[in-house]
Amino acid sequence: MTGSYRTRPRARTYEGNNRLEELPGLLASLYGIVDRLEQMFPDRRFTPDGHLVGSIGEVVAAHMFDLELLPASAAKHDATTVHGRQVQIKLTQGNGRVGLRAKPDHLLVLRLAKDRSIEIVYNGKGEVPWSRAGPMQTNGQRQISLKRLRDLSGSVTGSERLAVINDVDLMNHDRR
């Protein structure tokens, strides 16, 4: 399939050329800058968000779960598994909610804590979270809380979860 994104999982590409090994140090620098800006201007928040956090989540999830990333801004899904399952990836830094634009086949919600640890909030079929999300908002998204996703995660069976293939340590930025 010429030009296809299904020829080789990008997670292996990231690992193969050491890009993922640089990620902890780059995130430490980024969040160090954020911390310094917030110290300098205590009445302002400098939280990285939007596309930046979404892209970080996608490359981290691709490595962790051996996923093949789809082209950026693909509708509905961000990646596929080696078996062809379509996956929507969400990364949040907060404790509130994530927004869904469409019912995903599989939903993977990760939370990046201030210390850069990764929590798998939800890893399962997308149908149940979609059905439990709030009403469609004017921005085209339905919101669902992380608390509700954690509750729903308890009913996901092992066979419905994507297996973690590779550990990701974003906390250790001194690796060489």
N, C-alpha and C positions, 0 to 999 in steps of 0.2 A: 504494500500500500504506500505509494509514493506520497510524501508530505504528511503522512499520518502521524499522529501523536501516540499511536498504539504500538509502535514498533519496539520500544524499549522503555521500561519504567524510568522516569527522570530521577527517582530516588537513588538509583544506582549511579547515575551520572553525577549527581551532587556529591555522593560519597566518594566516587572514583577520583575526582579532581580536587578533593580536600576543601571544597567550598563550605561544607557543613562544619568542618573543624574550625573555621574562622568565625562562625556565627556566634558562639558564646562571647568572644572578645568584642565583636562588633556591637552586640546587644549591651554588653557592659559599658562600652563607650557611649552608646546612644542614651542609655538610662542614666549614666553619670552626667551627661549634658543636661538631661531633663531635670535631674535632682538639683544641679547647680543653678539652672534658670529659675526653678521654683524657690530656691534659697534667695536668689537675687531679687525676685519679684514675688513675694509671698502672697500677694493678692491675685495672682494669675496661676492657672493650671497649664502645663505644657505636656499633656498626655499624648503620646503617639496613638493615633487611631486611624480609622478608615482603611484605605488601601494598604498602608504600611503594615498594620497589624494583621490584616487579612492575608497578605502575601507571606508574612512570617509564618502564620498558621498553616498555610498551604505547603510551604517547603518543609516545615517541621513534620507535619502529618505525612507527607509523601515519604519522608525518610523513616518515620516510626512504623508505618503500616505498609511499606513497600507499594505505594500508590503511583500511578502514572498521572501526572498533572495534565489537564486539558488546557487549551489556550486561555490566556487571561480573559476574564469577563465572559466566559462561556455561560450560557443560560442554564440555570437550575443546578448544575453540578460542577465541581471543581476538579474531580479526578475519577479514575477508574481503578479497580483492583485488577490483579493479574487474571482474575476469572471473569472480568467484564462488568462487575457490579459498579453502578454509578454512585458517587459519593459527594455529598455537600459537606464542606469543611467550614467550621466557624471557630474563630479564636477570639476570646474576649479577655480584657484585663480587669474587668469589673466583677461585681457580684450580683448584677441586676439581671439583664435580659439579653437575648440575641434575637435578631429579626430573620424571618424566613420569607422569601418571595414566592416560593412554590413548594409543593410537596416533594421532598427528595426521596429517591429510592432508599438511600442509606444516609444517615446523619451522624456526623462526627463533630462534637462540640468540645473544644479544649479551652482551658483557662490558664492564662499566663499570670502567675503571681508576681508581686513586687520583687521577690527574691529570684525570679526567673525560673521557678519550678513550674512544671506542666502538670495540670490536673486533667484527666479525662472525665469530663462531666457527663457526656452521653455518647454512646457508641452502639447504634442499633438502627433498625428500620426507621425510615422517616415518617411513615404513615401515622403512628401514634402521636409523636410530638406535633405534627401538623394539625391533627384533629383536636389537640388540647391547647393549641396556640390561640391567642386573642383574635379579635376581628381584624380584618384588613384595614390598615391605616392609610392615610392620604399619601404616604411615601411608598405605598405598594408592598409593605411588609406586615407580617403578622408576628407579634412579639410573644416570646415564651420565656419564662423566668428560669434561671439556673436552678433554683430550688425545685421547680416542677420537673425539670430535666433530670436532676439527681434522683427524684422520686421515681420517675419513669424508668430510669436506668436499672433500678432494682428488679424490674420484671423482664429485662432483656436476657434471653438465654445465651449460653456460651456460643452456640452455633450461629447466633444472629450477630455476634460481635466480630469486628475485624481483629485479627490477632496482631499484637505488637511484635514486630519483627526486629526492630532496632531500637535500642534505648537512645534517648536524647538527653544530654546533660547541658542545658543552657546556663546552669549556675556556675560551672567551672570554666572560667575564662583565662586560666593560666596554663592551659594545655599547650604543649609544643610538640 
